[in-house]
Each structure stands twice: as C-alpha cells, then as structure tokens.
Amino acid sequence: MNNLLISDTLDEKLGDFFKSCSELAILHFGDNLTSLIDDRVNSITVSVVLESADSDYNLVIIYCHGDESSFLGLNNEVILTIESPELIKLANSIIYSFSCSSGSILGPKLVNLGCRAFIGYNGEANILTSLKDEFAACVHTGVEQLLAGSSAEIAYKSVIHQYKKLMMQVDFFARSIINDNIDKLVLIGDPSSEINE
C-alpha cells in the first residue's frame, strides 16, 4: 500500500495542530506511509517525491494551508496548484485534506484528473488551539475509516459525526466554529471509493 502524508508541521499558526494530525496518521500507517513533514513541505521536495513514485498512491493526506486552487507549504509557498503537472501522479488515489478552500477548485480538478475521491473543505476550515487535540481526533476519524476499509462517503460522514460529538462538549463559540467546518466539508468524486480497491 503506497500512501503519502504532506503536513506543514512548522507552520506558525497551525503547525501544532498539523503535527497532532500527522502523529495520528503516522501511528496508524507505520511503514506504509511516505511522510513529507517539517522543512520537507516545499515545492521541490513534493515535486521530486511525486515524480519518483513507482506506483499510484492509495491515500494522500494533506495537512497544510490552502486556497481554492493550491496547497501551500512551508512559509506559504505554493507546493501544488491546479497547473502543477505532478497532479496527474495523484490519479487513482483518495485525497483527504485539511486545507482551507481546496475543495472549491483544486478538489474538482483532481477528480477530473482521475482522483477517485477528494474529502476537504470548500471554505476556511478553523480550529481552536485550546482544543487542537480534539479537533485533530475529529479530522483523523476520516483517515481511520479509510484505513479500516470504509468508503469515502463513510469516512466523510464519520468526520461530521465526530464534529457533532465534540459540539456537545464545548461552549457556544466553539460550537459555531465546528458547525462552520461541518458546513464547508465536502466529498467530491466517487463516494463508494475505498483505498484498498
């Protein structure tokens, strides 16, 4: 199983959150995960790793900033955009992303290029740093479901379910942020896709 993690753990604002999410992924994958973290989240390294992959990725997990047409790495450097030729290397994969707005244009572009499913956000995704581990657990639930052999749709719905469970434990302000994340979470592509196909 060929899987890829791209996580901007050095980000000034969300680095600790991305690190929490990444640690959960690394714990579950063990040796079945190529990890691009810390200072390896730059356009050159991402390009080289994607170009040198000897087989398709089953699952690509992306924890970094983003916008409608790009994933952003260390110091907000564009690491992948809708114009990147390396996007074709993500065909046949399921992409699971916590990157703001990447589900607006980039997600559909990836699906049009052959990505089986894209789970991400079509607007700004937020967390509360005081609840970073709880938010990371919600986000990671989708990865756990995919690893267990569940479909993209079940993974997507499990994240929403975890967000709703967290809403029951927090104040009104935190609930509004969680509800906003739920509203912006999208599943694009084939909902029945599984990583073990």
C-alpha positions, 0 to 999 in steps of 0.5 A: 500500500503506497500512501503519502502524508504532506503536513506543514508541521512548522507552520506558525499558526497551525503547525501544532495542530498539523503535527497532532494530525500527522502523529495520528496518521503516522501511528496508524500507517507505520511503514506504509506511509511516505511522510513529507513533514517539517522543512520537507513541505516545499515545492521541490521536495513534493515535486521530486517525491511525486515524480519518483513514485513507482506506483499510484498512491492509495491515500494522500493526506494533506495537512497544510494551508490552502486556497481554492486552487493550491496547497501551500507549504512551508512559509506559504509557498505554493507546493501544488496548484491546479497547473502543477503537472505532478497532479496527474501522479495523484490519479487513482488515489483518495485525497483527504485534506485539511486545507482551507478552500481546496475543495472549491477548485483544486478538489474538482480538478483532481477528480477530473484528473482521475482522483477517485475521491477528494474529502476537504473543505470548500471554505476556511476550515478553523480550529481552536488551539485550546482544543487542537487535540480534539479537533485533530481526533475529529479530522483523523476519524476520516483517515481511520475509516479509510484505513479500516476499509470504509468508503469515502462517503463513510469516512466523510460522514464519520468526520461530521459525526465526530464534529457533532460529538465534540459540539456537545462538549464545548461552549457556544463559540466553539460550537459555531466554529465546528458547525462552520467546518461541518458546513464547508466539508465536502466529498467530491468524486466517487463516494463508494471509493475505498483505498484498498480497491 
